[in-house]
Amino acid sequence: MIFESQAKTSDPAGWLKHQEYVFAANVRRLWLTGLAKFCVTAASFYVLASVLSNIIVEVSFPNFRDLFFLAILFSLDWLLQYIIDTRKNNLATYVQERYQGILSQYLQQRSLATIRDYSPAVWQSIFLRRIPSLQAYFSDYLPQQKLAVVIPLLVLIVVFPVSWLAAILLAVAAPLIPLFMWLVGKSAATQQQKNFIALERLSSIFLDRLSARQLLHVHDAVTRQKHVYKIAEQGVKTRTLEVLRLAFLSSSVLDFFATLGLALVAVFVGFSLLGEITFGSWQTGLTLSGGLFVLLLAPLFFNELKTLGHYYHLRAEAIGAADFIADLVDESQSYKTPLSAFSFSQMSFQLDDASGNRLVYSKSLDFRSGEKILLQGQSGSGKTTLLEALLGMRPQQNNLQTVLPWSQVAWLSQQVALTTGSVRENLTLGNVVSDEHLVKLLETVGLAEWLRHLPGGLDTLLGDYPVMSGGQQQRLAIARLLLFNKPIVCLDEPTAHLSESQAANITRILQAHLQDKTVLWVSHDLAPGDFFTTRWLINRSTGELHTLMEQKICA
């Protein structure tokens, strides 16, 4: 198992800050609604304190007007909470759809090759864990960040006319909460990123060993690989517990200081009502309604700061998620699409690998209509990567000014892509084609006998595990390639992993039916022959792409 080198942005926190502008209007509406809810709650607490004071002090039943007003305020408070929840869900959905849409469109249209750079476990983590982390950051953390500043200030403004000492006690206790929240949570983003990577590696190990289970049994390596999996599993447990430790520590610190602040205010109010404390208010003594009002508002003061502290780990998760996906999102939006052309001449380019090191380059590259080009080089020299770059699949890794037009290109790789649908669906890909034409194509590629033995003919479902040899799958892919009849055909080692006789048959079929096409054939072992007019050879040590013409090939 080879662990992937993770793509990382240099400043994930800065990238998140920049992305805030995209959702600024939604976040603003959300925290303004929360502010309106606080105002309604504060008004209801004022009326409630007055009603309770009348009941306790004057022993009088509250009048209908106060009760009616209180009912309206409570109903309005519930309505605003419903609006907040709805807007949070809508914003979370918008964030998810935006980033999933950007990445999906990018991978489908411009960078299919990027999929091969990372394991399925990494892509699963991106769409199921990292993007949802961004959802919580924008829908929960950012609005709460605003409310944690505005609402405590409003509480101080409201409490100060009632009791200046209570306002001072709240103001003194307030800075301690964000201070210790920052001290405890400053390493949370790093730990969260390590946890993401550990989970992805564990998933990659599991999928890799699961796909190779037969090979492991043959070589009696099951026990050893179980030990490897146990080590990776223990690493995930350690990372997860470290993240939880920071979360619990942060929560405990916030609760401690919030409780301490509330206790100070409660002690002051209690002793003031008992007459033990005669200062701290603008009047001769704190009234019962004023004391109740302060006690009801004080939890709101600390609640916003505590909620921000509880949401602080969402920021850490979002930074950990952005550390990987920021580069993909930025690349999908920033690169300039190269011009598409059927042919080009004397084009210089440089193709880099995922680490930014030069992989393949050429000072003068020609590609003309009708050519039959054989692209060769040692394994790992960059043949497939160059082919993907020429098709515009790796725009972030090269400086190509011209790429081949996708609408004119047919592609055949060494790993045939088949769906679980019928033979007809795998050939036509949803297009309407007559049965006679499909049967003729299958006869052309030598699959007539195979088709006759299928129980449902063209409508036979292939399923997840089609009963076909590697050679039969390649022949079916060739039939599909011939059906769409594109002028440019790109072949990425179509005979790899086949037996010598199967490879020879596939090569003969392709060369017989591609005489009138422009062909770019990638292979490291195919011998040059009369079919090819040009040979591209990659020097693995230098990365330079050399061009040999027909007379030099046949010499």
N, C-alpha and C positions, 0 to 999 in steps of 0.2 A: 504493500500500500504506500503510495507516494502522497504526502500531504500537500495540498495546494498552497501556493504562496498567495496570501490574501491581498487583493487590491485595496489600497488604503489612500484616503485623502489626507493631505497634510494637516488640515484644520477642520475636523468634523464639527466642532462647536461653531466655528465661523460659517460653515456651510449651512448648518441649521438656522443660524441667525439670518442668513441671506434668504432662506426659504420662507421665513416668517412673512416676508412681503407678499408672497403669493396668497396667504390665508389671512392677511391683516384685517380685511373687512369682516370675515366670519368671526375671527377672534374678538374683534371690537364689539360686534353685536352681542357676543356671548357674555363678555365681562360687563357690558353696560346693563344687560338684563339681570346679571347677578347683583349689580349695584342697586338697581331698582328694587330687587327683592329685599336687599338689606334695609333700604329706606322704609319699605312697607313693614318689615319685621320690627324695626326700631319704633315705628309709630304704634304698632300693636302692643309692644312692650310698655310704652308710655301709658296707653289707655288701660292695659291690664294692671299696671302698678297703681294707677289712680283708683281703679275699681276695688282692688284688694285692700288698699289703704282705707277706703270708705267703709268696707265691710268690717275691718279689724278695729279701726279707731272710732268711727262714728256708729258702728253697729247698725248700719243702714243697708237695705237691699239696693243694689245698683239699679239705676234708672234704665228704662228701655232703650234710650238713645245710645248710651254707652255700650250696651250689649249688642245692639244692632251694628254700631260702628265697628265693634270688635269682630263680629261675624264677617262683615265685609272685608276687613283687613286680613283675617285668616284665610278667607276664600281667595282673595287676590294673591296672597302669599303662595297658596297651593298652585294657583294658575301660573304664576311666574316660575315656580319650580318645574312645572310640566313643560313650559316653554324652554327652560334651560336644558332639561334632559333631551328634548326633541332636537334642539340646535346642536347639542353635543354629538348626538347620534348622526345627525346630518353631516356635521363637519368631519367626524371620524370616517364616515362612508366616502366623503369627497376626497379626503387624504388618501385613503386606500385605493380608490378608483384612479386617482391621478397618477400615483407612483406605479401602480401595477400596469396601468395603461401605457405609461411612458416606457417602462422596461419591456413590456410585451411587444409593443410596436417596434422598439429599437431592435430587439432580438429577432423578430420575424422579418423585418424589412431590410435591415442594414448590417446586422452583426450576428448571423446565425453561427458563425465560427466561434463567437465568444462562449456559446453554450459548452463547447468541448473543453474550454479552459478550466472549468470547475466541475466538481462531481455533482450528481443529482441531489445529494444531501445539502450542498451549499445553496443550490437554487431553491430547494424546499425551504431552507431556513430564511432565505431572502423574502419569499412571498408569504410564508406562514408565521415568521417570528420578527424579522427586522422591520418590515413595512408596518405591521401592527404596532410596533414600538413607536414609530413616527406618529401613528394615529393618536395614541394616548398623549404624546408630547404636545401636539397642536390643539387637541380638544380639551385636555384636562390641565396640563401644566401651565401653558401660556396664559389662558384666562385667569387662572388662580394666581399667577405671578402679579398680574395687575390688581386683582382684588386684595391681595395680601398687603399692598401698599396703600390703596385708597380707603378701604373699609376701616382699618385701625386708625387712620387719621380722622375719619368721620366720627368714630367712636370717641376719640379724644375731644373733638370739637363739641360733641353733644354732652359728654360727661363734665367737661370743664365748667360750664355755668352752674351745674348742680354741686360739684365738689372738686375744687382745684387740687386737693391732696390725692383723691382717687385718680384723677387724670395723671398726676405726677408718678404715682405708683405704677400705673399701666405703662407710661412712657419709659420708665426706667427698666421695667421687665422686658419690654418689647425687643430691644436690640440683642438680648442674650439668645433668643431663639434662632434668628437667622445666622448669628455668629457661630453657634455650636452646630447648627445644621450644615454650614459650610465646612467646618473643621472635620466633622464626621464623614460627610459625603463627598469630599474632594477627590477621593480615590475610587469612588463607586463606579465612575465611567470606565476606568481601566479594568476593574474587576469584571464589569458587565461584558466588556469586549472579550476578555479572556474566556468568560463563560460561553459566549456565542461561539467562539472558535472551538472550544472543547466539545460542545454539543455537535457541531458540524463534523468534527473529526470522528467522533463516536459513530455518528450516522453513516459517514463514509466507510468506516471500517466494517460496520454491519452489512451494508449493501455490497461492498466488495467481496467479503467472505461468503455472503449468501450466494452471489452469482458464481463463485468458484468452489461451491461445496463439493462437487464431484471430484474436482482436482485435489482438494484437500484430503478426501477419503483415499484417493489413489496413492498419494504420497504419505499417508498416515500422519498428517499434520494438524488434525482437528484439535487435539489436546493442546498443542503449542499455540494455536491461534485463539483458543479459548482463553489462554493466559494473557495473550496480547489484548483481547477484548476486555478482560477483567481490569487490566491496568488502565486502559482508556476510560472504562466505566468509573473507576475510582477517581480519575482526574476530573471527570464531570461532577461527581459528588463533592469533591473538594472545592471546586469553583463555585458550585451552587450554594454550598454552605457558607462560603466566604461572602457572597452577595447577600444572603439572608442575614448573616451576622451584622453586616453594615446596616441593613435595613432595620433590624430590630434595635440596634444601638442608637441609630438616628431617631427612631420612634420613641425610645425610652427617654432620650435627652429632651426631646420636645415636650413630652408629657410631663416630665419633672419640672421644667421651668414654667410651663403653662399652669400647672397645679400650684406652684409656688406663688406666681403672680396673682392667681385667683384667691389664694388663701390670704395674702396680704390685703387685698381689697375687701374680702369678706370680714376679716378681723377689724379693719377700720370701720366698716359700716356697722358691724355689730356693736362695737364699743361706743360708737357715736350715738346709736339709738338708745343705748343704756345710759348715756350721759357721762361716760368715763372719758371720752375724747370730745372736747368742746371746740376744737379748731379743725380746719380742713374744708370748711364749706363757707359760702358767702353769707349765710344766715347765722343766727346764734347757735343753731344746731341742725343736724341733718334730719329731714322729715322722713316718715316711713315710706311715703310714695317715692321720694327722691332716692332713698336707700335701696328700695326694691328695683327701681329703674336702673340704678348703677349695677346692682347684682345681676340683673337680667342681661345688660349690655356687655358686661365684662367677658362672659364666655364667647360672645361674638368676636370680641377683640382678639382673643387668643386662638379662636377656632380657625380663622383665616390663615394665621401663621402656621398653625399645626397642620392644616390641610396642605399648605404649600410644602411643608417639610415631608409629609407623607408622599406628595407627588414628586419630590425631588429625585427619587429613584427613577421616575419616568424620564427625567432629563438624562440621567446616566444611561438608561437603556437606549434612548434615542441617539445619544452620542456614539454609543457602541454600535448601533445599527448603521448610522451615517458613515462610520469609519470605513464601511465596505461599499455601500450602494451609492455614495455621493459621486464617485468617479463615473460610474455607469450612467447615472442620471445626467450629469454635466456633459459627458461625451455625446449622449443622445440628442442634446439640445444645442451643442456648441460647434460641432464640426461642420465644415462646408461639404456638401455633396459634390464629388468629382463629376466631371462631364462624362456622359456615356457616349462611346464611339465604337463602331464596328471594326475599325482598324486604327492604328497609330504607328508612328515611326519616330526613331531617335529620341525616345522618352527616357529620361534619367529618373531614377527613384531609389529610395532606401526603405527597406522594410525592417522594423525592429521587432524583437520578441517581447513577451509580456513584461520583462524586467527593464526594457528600454535599451537593451544592447542590440547592436546591428546584427541582423540575421542574414539578409540577402540584399544585394544592391546591384545596380547596373547603370553604366554611364550612357548607354545607347541601346534601347530595347525597341524592336520592331514587331508588329503584329498585323499581318495583312489578311484580307479576306481570301478564303480558299486554301490557306496554308494548313499543313498537317504537321503539328509541332509535337515533338517528343520531349517532355520535361523530365530530366534525370538528375540524380544526385544520391549520395549516401543517405542512409536512414538518419533522420534528425537534421538534415541539411536545410529544411524549410520548404520542401516541394509543395506540400498541401497548403501550408501557410501562404506561399506565394500565389497559388491558385485562388485561394479565398480572397486575398488582397486584390487580385485582378478582377474579381467579381464584386468588389465593393463591400465585402463582409468584414473587413478589418480597417475601417477608416481611421481609427485612433492610433494605428501602429505604423502608418506609412505616409509618404508625401506624394502619392500618386495623384496626378492631375486628371487622368482619364481612366475609366473602368469600362468593362464590357457591359453592354445593355442587358439587363436581366430578362427583358421581354423576348430577347432573341437567343437565349441560352438554354440548353438542356444539360442536365447534370447527372452523372452516374458515379457513385462512390463505391468503395470496397465493401461497405456495409449497406445492404439493400434496405430501404425503408418500405415496409409493408404494413398495411392496416389490418384490423381484424375482420374487415368486410369481405365481400365476395371477390372472386377473380375479376369480374367486370369492374367493380368499384376501384380495385387496385390499378387497373389498366387505364380507365377513363378519368379517374379523379373527379367524378361528378358530371363529366361532359356526356353528351348524347352521341353514341357511336353505334353503328349497326353491328349485329352479331357476326355477319359474314366478314366484315372488315377485321374484327377482333380475332376470329378464328384464323383468318389468313395471316395475321401478324404472329400468332402463336405457332403456326406452321413454319413461318419464316425463321423463327429462332429455335426451332426444333422441339417445341412443346406440344405438338399435335397428339402424340401418343399419351402423354401425361393428361391432357385435357379430356381424352376419350374415357379415361378411367375414373374421372371425377364423378361422384354420384349426381351432382346437380349441374354439371357443366360449368358454364360461365357464372352461374349463380351460386356456386359452392362457396361457403364461407371458409376463409383461411384460419380464423381464430387467432388466439394468442400465440400458439405454437404450430405454425403450418407444417404439414407433413411434406416437406420439400427439401431436397439437398441444396447445398450452397450453390451448385451450378444451376439448378432449376430456378432458384430465386434470382440469380443474376440474369438468366434468360428472360424471366418475367419482367425484370426491370428494363432490359434492353427493348423488349416489345413495347413497353410504355414509352421509352425514349423515342423509338421510331414512330409511334403513334402521333406524338406532338410535333414531330418534324421541324425542329428549330434549326436555323442556319448555323449556329455555333454550338458545338458539343464539347463539354468538358468532362474528362474521364479521370477520376482519382483512383488509380490502382484498382481497376475493376476486376482484375484476376487474382488479387491477393487472397491468401488463405484457401485457394482452390488447388486441386490436384493438377499435375502437369497436363494430363489429357483434357481436363475441364478447362484449364486456362487456355490451352491451344484452341479449343472449340470456340470459347467466348471471343478470343482475339480474332479468329477467322470470321466469325459472324459480324463483329463490329467493323472490321476493315472492309468487308464486302458491302456493307450498307451505308458507309459514311464517306464514300468516294466524292460526293458532291457537297460535303459539309466542310466548314472550318473547324478543325479538331485541335484540341489541346489535351494531350494524353500524358498523365503523370504515371511514371513507373520507374522503379530502380533496377529492374532485372529484364525488362523487355528489350530484345535485341533490335537495333535500328534496321530498317529494311526499305524496300521501294515505296511503301505506303507513305512514309514521312518525308516531308520536304525540308524541315528544319529541326535542329536539335538544340534544346536549351540545357546546359549542363551547369549545375551549381557546385562551386568549389567549397566544400564544407569548412576548410581551414580559414579561408579568407571571406567567404560569403559572396564572392563575385559570381555573377551570372554570365556565362559565356554562350555565344551563339555560333553554331556550326551549320553551314548550309548543306544542301543535298549532296553535292559532289564530295564533300568531306565525310559525310555519313557513310556513303557507299564505298568509299575508298578503303 
